[in-house]
Amino acid sequence: MHRRNRLFIAIGLLYGLLGGLVALTHLLFPGAIPGNVPRIHAHMMLLGFVLMTIYGVGLHLVPRFGGYPLRSERLANAQFWLANAGLPLMIAGWLAWLNPLVTLGAIANVAAIALFAYNMIASVRLKGPLDR
């Protein structure tokens, strides 16, 4: 498995743990974490834990379903950096109540999703080399 894909999975697990700790802290000590805590928690769990894990597994497995290698390692690397810059920007924006940071992070995340979608579609073609 490509190192980047392992990093996606490891970072996803870390976001899952941190997202759970954010929720637990917010429940036990309301007001201890500044900013929009429900949005921080939700995005850490969904974009962080779930989507990062999907990225890591998907980049490894989906191209193999079609019998081809990943279409573009460069796009996957760009996706990695966009996703891992976007979510921290969103979290920082919600912590500080700075919507421009949230918007910038959201743009980076949507770009990462678009790169992933393109790379997956381009990797899994209608007729693979193993189809006859």
HUDATA-V467406 format. One record per residue. N is the residue number from 1. RES is the residue in three letters. PHI is phi in whole degrees, -180 to 180 (none if undefined). Layout:
# HUDATA-V467406
n: [N | N]
res: [RES | RES]
phi: [PHI | PHI]
This chain:
# HUDATA-V467406
n: [1 | 2 | 3 | 4 | 5 | 6 | 7 | 8 | 9 | 10 | 11 | 12 | 13 | 14 | 15 | 16 | 17 | 18 | 19 | 20 | 21 | 22 | 23 | 24 | 25 | 26 | 27 | 28 | 29 | 30 | 31 | 32 | 33 | 34 | 35 | 36 | 37 | 38 | 39 | 40 | 41 | 42 | 43 | 44 | 45 | 46 | 47 | 48 | 49 | 50 | 51 | 52 | 53 | 54 | 55 | 56 | 57 | 58 | 59 | 60 | 61 | 62 | 63 | 64 | 65 | 66 | 67 | 68 | 69 | 70 | 71 | 72 | 73 | 74 | 75 | 76 | 77 | 78 | 79 | 80 | 81 | 82 | 83 | 84 | 85 | 86 | 87 | 88 | 89 | 90 | 91 | 92 | 93 | 94 | 95 | 96 | 97 | 98 | 99 | 100 | 101 | 102 | 103 | 104 | 105 | 106 | 107 | 108 | 109 | 110 | 111 | 112 | 113 | 114 | 115 | 116 | 117 | 118 | 119 | 120 | 121 | 122 | 123 | 124 | 125 | 126 | 127 | 128 | 129 | 130 | 131 | 132]
res: [MET | HIS | ARG | ARG | ASN | ARG | LEU | PHE | ILE | ALA | ILE | GLY | LEU | LEU | TYR | GLY | LEU | LEU | GLY | GLY | LEU | VAL | ALA | LEU | THR | HIS | LEU | LEU | PHE | PRO | GLY | ALA | ILE | PRO | GLY | ASN | VAL | PRO | ARG | ILE | HIS | ALA | HIS | MET | MET | LEU | LEU | GLY | PHE | VAL | LEU | MET | THR | ILE | TYR | GLY | VAL | GLY | LEU | HIS | LEU | VAL | PRO | ARG | PHE | GLY | GLY | TYR | PRO | LEU | ARG | SER | GLU | ARG | LEU | ALA | ASN | ALA | GLN | PHE | TRP | LEU | ALA | ASN | ALA | GLY | LEU | PRO | LEU | MET | ILE | ALA | GLY | TRP | LEU | ALA | TRP | LEU | ASN | PRO | LEU | VAL | THR | LEU | GLY | ALA | ILE | ALA | ASN | VAL | ALA | ALA | ILE | ALA | LEU | PHE | ALA | TYR | ASN | MET | ILE | ALA | SER | VAL | ARG | LEU | LYS | GLY | PRO | LEU | ASP | ARG]
phi: [none | -61 | -56 | -59 | -68 | -64 | -64 | -56 | -67 | -63 | -66 | -59 | -65 | -64 | -63 | -61 | -64 | -65 | -62 | -64 | -67 | -61 | -64 | -64 | -61 | -64 | -73 | -80 | -133 | -56 | 89 | -70 | -106 | -75 | 88 | -93 | -63 | -59 | -69 | -59 | -61 | -61 | -76 | -63 | -77 | -83 | -77 | -78 | -70 | -71 | -71 | -62 | -66 | -61 | -57 | -61 | -71 | -63 | -64 | -85 | -90 | -58 | -61 | -68 | -62 | -88 | 82 | -122 | -74 | -58 | -59 | -146 | -67 | -64 | -64 | -65 | -67 | -63 | -59 | -56 | -70 | -64 | -65 | -85 | -98 | -65 | -66 | -60 | -64 | -63 | -62 | -61 | -62 | -72 | -64 | -99 | 56 | -114 | -61 | -60 | -67 | -61 | -63 | -62 | -64 | -65 | -62 | -62 | -68 | -65 | -63 | -64 | -63 | -64 | -63 | -61 | -61 | -61 | -63 | -70 | -64 | -72 | -83 | -105 | -92 | -62 | -128 | -83 | -68 | -91 | -77 | -128]
